[in-house]
Amino acid sequence: MNIGFIIPEVGGFNSLSLEFLKWNKVIKDLGHEVYILTGKSRHFLNNTTVMNEFISESESNINLTSKLFDLSDSNHPLIKTFEEHTHRIENIIDTWMETNQIDMIFVENYFSIPFNIQISYALHQQLKKSNCRLMVKHHDAFYRKNIEKLSNNTFIKTILSSCFPYHNRHTTHISSNRIIKTYLKDNCNIESMIIPYVIDFNQFKDKENISCFSEGYSSMLSESFELTLNDKCLLNFSSLIPNVNFENLFKLLDNIQDDAFKIISVVKPHADYADYLIYLKQKIDGLNLNHRFIILQESDFYSSDYVNIDYLFAFSKGVITFDSGVGFGQPLHKAIQHKCPLLFCTKKHSDWLELSDLGCHIIPISEHLSSQDIKTINRFIHLNLDWGDLNHDQMRQYYSLSFLQYKINKLLVKN
């Protein structure tokens, strides 16, 4: 079977991208051919077509969406421009499907949230004409009650209500967790099957892989930030936008005066906040935290030979995240993959990945980092726990690649 994937991005630490690589491997192992239509790719994969319009950061998407949601019903010229853009994209999708003789198509998040409305509408128009089996993967869910607040334009509101989620008789919906499944059922009357994020336990490098390092092994990630095996290091993943996340991390380091306690924040830049990184680095200098706090951009992992994400996890005791939802880079799954004992996260984050249901050892903290949270974190970073091994074994039993293979095979055979 020829199976097509339409996905914003392949590669990097984006949650959709990380999960797609697992799906791609499993589907190919099952003997199917995979064709990819994406906005950006950092991996060399066969049958990949890259079109800049398919990422939310594309110039055309930014120019259009910055105006579309402010339209009244009298603003017809921009609507015409939007329709011309989407018609061109629709033709691209049509040609891609016909050229590759696509039998089944997976759409990743374009019918879940309006982050790139021109792609969503183009897909909507194309798939109305197609008999191709459609699999809509939901990594997020759009709150339909927001439609009236988002736009005053009837045409745009019609798109929002018909695309999020899009559904026809050829459509199967896939939710990444029970929260999205419940939302789709209760608010859209749409049934979906849950296929959660999984871990490829055969691919990672955990702490056992650094046994060749001597006890005093260290690594300089900057002129002032040295990482050693004896450090109490936590990793943080975040989008590079102004929020309380970084202030919480500064506050935490200030309250735990221990030079061995360090935080590495892996960030993804945002086009609208280009100066924010400069501000953060100046603040780190001003707080004299250069030796305990470092920011690494996503691009650093592609331009440097001396550091990769597995390497950093090998030095860390765990992750800390204040953001709700799955989060940038599936940090909790990454930590479990590398047998890190400490998972500091909010209840929302834990529920989104359903870790509590599986009996994983997590340490709940609030989004605003209370004084009790700081005491809890300080206590746990000084303990030697086997939770990393226990969580690893638990997830290997339920959320492994073999589990994903079972679910996908069942899905493909059914359709």
Secondary structure, 3 states (H helix, E strand, C coil): CEEEEEECCECCCCHHHHHHHHHHHHHHHCCCEEEEEECCECCCCCCEEECHHHCCCCHHHHHHHHHHCCCCCCCHHHHHHHHHHHHHHHHHHHHHHHHCCCCEEEEECCCCCCCCHHHHHHHHHHHHCCCCEEEEEECCCCCHHHHHHHCCCHHHHHHHHHHCCCCCCCEEEEECCHHHHHHHHHHHCCCCEECCCCECCCCCCCHHHHCCCCCCCEEECCCCCEEECCCEEEEEEEEECCCHHHHHHHHHHHHCCCCCEEEEEEEEECHHHCCHHHHHHHHHHHCCCCCCEEEEECCHHHHCCCCCHHHHHHHCCEEECCCCCCCCCCHHHHHHHCCCCEEEECHHHHHHHCCCCCCCCCEECCCCCCHHHHHHHHHHCCCCCCHHHHHHHHHHHHCEHHHHHHHHHHHHHHC
